[in-house]
């Protein structure tokens, strides 16, 4: 007996005109921005956009196994709707209509209308029907929230189309930043170490080479590349951590200084570690640098951008706190133990933790590009830092798991050596410049951020 067709309709009124909402979906990066991070969906191939006959192939995970999903686009009506139909994938049938309708006061009613049938007929519906529907409801709630937030940020920035060069474009933050910028109508130019092509610039920081001529005329450069700090700090690792940041930044800054048409702004990343492993009390951008290894690296990292500033380019150093996303970084590492019920505070848990949800991090980078008031160091962290113990309790509550299995400081030191100071230390970093400039956070409190990023409904 065939399973009956299920239907899901999700509608949100968004404060942006219909043509703007629809155009967002036609730009590169739209699909990447719409994927919930907890689903771990990867775009395998993409033919065209969402017009009739275009196809997209995704890879997702179901029950821990990779599953391919091929969608054919049809019924395209410019400015109004498009439909994707599953050609290959996990459902017996799937048809998803995306509709954009005018609403009052120039706003848009944005509607996702999905019809689907589960495999295995009535048995599939009985076994998995409720779980699948909950999964879809979580997914579309996330998609609508992120789309509304992205549209609002681009309207607030009020920037014409820019060419933005980005290093570290395949990293956790860089990948989302590139997609976010592209959906805002900007052209992203990626700096890569191999396979240069359209809108790509070849560079090799270790060799000290860069195709600087292809940076002529870019409006902004965002520099995020650097060796991963989360490893045991051997002598070789220390050199890589320092050189990847300092030499890469110097190479870019010197190239910028020689350009005929220089960028408006050079956003060169830094980190909260500049304040030291555990400074006393809250720190804003006026606080002095610490004296440990990471602080010394950050000081040299920021100083390496000086040639660009000396050439008259506005230079901004976003000092990032812990960027939260289940796709990577600290949160991804913690999810496994916490889901198993063996998570808990580290080293007593009293150390401060300055964190920021990944959407607020990309919003902040856009603000640093757009707003000429930002010069020099800018703390990029949520306005409500927490202790490690508070973070553990909140993550456990969101996941409905206990958070009572502490990790002794001695065990962490034994495993990671000096690098353990990153976790056992920490900073209570205040984003003073962002707050003074009127920047608003999508996710100012930790629980709300984690619920959004992990697709967990708000507690009743």
N, C-alpha and C positions, 0 to 999 in steps of 0.2 A: 504493500500500500504506500503510495507516494505521500511525502510530508506536505502539509499545506504551506502555502506561501506566507512568510512573515513580513511585517511592514514596520518600519521605524521612520518617524518624521521628527527632525530636530530643527527648530526655528529660533533665530535670534535677530532682534532689531539692532543694527549697528549704526553708529553716528557718522556715516560716510556716504557719499552719493553712490548710486548703483554702478555707474561706469567705473568708479575707482575700485570698488570691491571686485567687479568682474575682471578688470585689467590685472589686478593682483594675481589672479589664477593663471594668467597667460604667460607670466614671467618665469625665468629660470629661478629655481629655489623654492617655488610654491609647494611642491610635493614634499620636499625635505622639511619645510617648516610645519606642514600639517601632520607629520607623523608623530604620534605620541612616543616619547623617548623610552618608555618602559616596554614598548612593543618590539623594539630593535628591528625595524623594517629597513631594508636596503634597496635602493634603486639600482637595478641591474642594467637595464637598457631603457632608452626613451626615444621614441620616434615622433618628432613634432611636439605639439603641446597638447591641447585637449579638443582640437578640431576633428571633424568627421574623418575617420580612417586612421587617426593617430593611435599609437599603442604605447603602453608602459608595462614593463615587466619588473615586478618587485620580488624580493626574497624576504620572507618572514619566518618566524619560528612558532611551531605549534607542538606542544608536548615535548619541547626540547629539540625537535627535528626541523631542518630547513624545508620550507615549502615555497614553491614558485607560484606567483600569481600574475597572470597576463590579463590586462584590461584593454579592451577596444573602446575608443571614444566615438560617440555618434550624437545625432540630434542637436548639433551645435547651433545655437541662435545667438549671434553676437550681442553681448551686453545683457543677456537674459538667462541662458541656461546651457548646460552640456550634460551628457550622460556617459557613464562608463559601465561597460558590461563585461563580466568575467568570461574570458575565453578558456582559461585554464586556471585552476585554483582549488581552494579547499571546500567551496560551497557547491551544492548541486546546481544552483542558479543564483546569480547576483546582478542586480541592476540598480545603479546609484545615480540619481538625478541631482545635480547641483543647480539651484535656482536663485536668481537675484531679482527681487521685486522692489519697486519704489515704495517707500513708507512716508509717513508724515514728516514735515520739516526737513526735507532733503535727505532723510536717512534711508537705510536699506533693510528690508527684511531678507535675511539670508537663510535659505532652507536647504537642508540635506534630506532627501527622500529616498529611502532604501527599501527595495523589495528583495527578499532572499529566500532560498530553500536550503535546508541542511541535507547532507548526504545520509544515506541509509534509511530514508523515508521516515515513517512514524517513530522508528526506534531511535534514529539520530535526534529527532526532536525531543523525545522523552529523556534521553540520556544527557544531551548537551544543550537543549534549547534555552533553558534559563541562563546558563553560564555564558553562552554566546551573546544573548541579548544584553546582559550586564556588561560584557566586554565592549560591545558596540556602543552602548550608552556612555561608558567612560571615555571611549575614543572620541566620539563626536563632541562631548562636553569639552574635552581638551582642545580639539580643533577650533571650535567656536571661540573659546577664551583666547587662544593664541592669536587667531586671525584678528579679533577685535583689538587686542593689545597692539599687534604689529601695525595695523592701520592707524591707530591713534598716535603711535610714536612717529610714524612718517609724516602725518599731518602736522604734528607739533613741531617737528624739525623744519618743515617748510623749505626743503632744499630742492633746487632744480636737479635734473639728472647729473650725477657726478661720475668720474672715473676714479675708482678707489683701488689702489694696489695693496695687497695683503700678503704678508708672510705667515707661515704657520697655518695655511688655509685648510690643511687636513687634520688639524688638531681639534680637540674637544670644543674650544671656543671658536676657533677660526672657521670651522665648517659651518656652524650655525650663523656666525656673523656674515659669511659670504652669502648664504641663502637669504638671510634677512635683508641685506643691502640690495640684492638682486630683485627681490619682490617689491622693494621700494622704488624700482625704476632706475637704479644705479648700475653701472657697468663695473664688474669686479675683474681686476687684473691680478692673477695669482703669480707670485714669485716661486719658481720651482727649480729643483736641482737637475731635472732631466725632462725630456719630451716637451720642449717649448712649442707653442702653437699659438692659435688665436687667443688674444687676451692673456698670454702667459709670458713671463719674463724669466730668462735663465739666470740663476745666480748660484754661487757656491761659496758660502762664507768661509769654509775651511781653507779653500784655495785662494780666497781674496778676490774672486772674480764676479762681475755682475754686468749684464747687458744694459747699462745705464741709459742708452739712447732710447730704449723702449719705455722708459719712465717719463720721458718728455711729455708734458701736458697733462699728467695725472693730477687730479685735484687734491687727493689726500693719500697718504701712505700709512697703513696700520701694520705695525711690526709686532708679531706675536711669537715668532719662532724662538725655540730654545730647548736645550737638552732637558729631559725629565729629571726633576730633583728627587723624585721618589725612588731612590736606589741607594745601595750602600756606598758611602763616599770614600772610595779608594782614591789614591793619588791621581789615577787616570780619570776617574769620574769627576773629581774636582776640576781638573783641567777642562774637561768637556763642558761641564756646567758653566764654568766661567767664560771660556772662549766662545761657546756658541752664542752667548748673550752679548758679551762685550765686543768681540770682533765682528759679529754679524751686524750689530748696531752701528759700529764705527764705519763699516763698509757702506751701509745704506746712507748714513749721515754725510759721508764724504761724497758719495755719488750725488746726493741731493744738492749739495753745495755747488756742484759743477754744472747743474742743469741750467739750460737757457730759460726754460719756463718752469719755474719751481712749483711744487705743490703748495696749497694754502696751509696745510697742517701736516705734521709728522707725529702720529700717535705711536709712541714707542713704549711698549709694556714694561712694567716693573712689578713689584710684589710687596705684600705686607711684611715680608721678611726683612725689609730694610730697617724696621724699627727694632730688630733684635728678637731673640728667642722668647723673651717674656718681659717686656717693659712694664714698669709699674704704672698701673692705671690706664685710662683711655688715652689714645693718641690720635691727633689729627695731623694735617699735612705740615704743621709747624714743628712737630716733634723732631728731635735729633735722631740720627741714624744710630743703630746698635754697633757692636764691635765683634760680632761672631762672623762665621764664614759666609752665611747667606746675606747678612747685612752688607758685608764688604763687597760681595758680588753685585748686589743691587746698586750700591753707590757707584761702582765702576760702570755698571750697565747704563745708568742714567747719564753719567758723565760722557759716555761714548757718543751720545747724540749731539754734543756741543757743536760740531761743525755745521749742522743744519741750522741751529739757532743763530750761530754767528753769521750765517748767510741770509738771515732775515726771515726764516721760516718759523711759524709758530710751532713750538714743540710741547707736547703734553705727555706726561708719564702716568698712565693709569696704574695705581698700585693695587693690584687685584687681591682680594681675599680668596677664600676657598670657593671656587666656582662649583655649584651643585648641579649635577645631572646624573641620572642613572646610566648614561652612555659612557661615562669615564670619570677619572679623578677619584677623589676621596669617597664620594657617595657610592659609586659603583663598587669599590672595594669593600665597603661596609655592608652592602645589601645581603650578600651571601650569609655571613655569620648571623646577622640580625634576623633574617627570614628563618634560619634554623633554630632561633631562640637562644643563641649563645653569644649575642652581642652585649656590650656594656661599656662603661667609661674606661678610659685609658689613663694609667698612671695616677689614679685618684680622682681625675675628672675636674679638678678646680681650674685648670688652665683655660684661658679665654680662647674663643674661636670666632674669627671674623669671616662670615660666609656671604655668598650672594647667589641667588638663583640665576641660571644661565640666561634667561630672557632679560633680566635686569642688567646683566653684564653686557649683552649686545646693545641694549638700549643706551647704556652709559657710553659705549664707544661712539654710537651715533651722535649723542649729545656733545661729546668732546670734539667731533668733527665739525658739527654745526655751529657751536657757540664759541665765539672768539674770546669770551671772558675766561675760558679755561686755558691756562698756561702753566707749565711746570707740573709738579706732582699733584695728583688727584686720587684720593682714596676711593676705591670702587668696592664697596661692601654694603651689605644691608644696614639700616640704621639701628638694628637691634642685635648686637653681638650676643653670643651666649657662651656658657662654659661647655667644656667637653661633656660633662655629666648631663647638662640640660639638653644638649644635642642628642645624646644617647637615649634619654628618656622620651624625647619627642619622636625620634625615629621609631623607637619601639612601640609607642602608642599609635602612630600612624599605621604601622604594619601589624598591629594587634599581636605583638610579641613581647615577651619580657626583655628587659635590658639590665640584667643584674649580674652579668658575668664579666667582672673587671679584668682588664689586661694589665698586669703589673709592669711598672716602669722598667724594672730590671730585665724582664723578658723582651721588651721592645728594644732596649739597648743592646742586648745580646744578639738580637736578630739583625738590627739595622745599624748598630754602632752610632756614630755621631749624628747621622741623619735622623735618628729618633727625636732629636731636639725640635724638629719641625712639628711633631705631634705633641710632645711633652711641653713645648713652649706655647707660642701663640701670641696673638695681639688683640687687644680690645680696640679695634680701629673704627674711628668715627668718620663718615664721609662728609666732612664739614663743607668742602667746596661744592659738592653736588647739592647738598641741602640748601646752602645759601643761594645757589642759582635757581632754586625752585624745582629741582629734579624730583619727580615722584616715582616711587617704586611700585611695580606690579605686585610684588610679593615681599612686603616689609617684615612680616613675621615668619618665623621658621616653620611652624606647623602648616600654615597656609601654603608656603612654598613647597614643602615636601608632599602635601596632598596633591597639589597640581602636578608636580613632576612625576609622581608615582601613580597617578590616576586613582587615588583613594578618596572616596566620598567624604565630605565633611561630617564630622561626628554629630550625632543628633543632640 
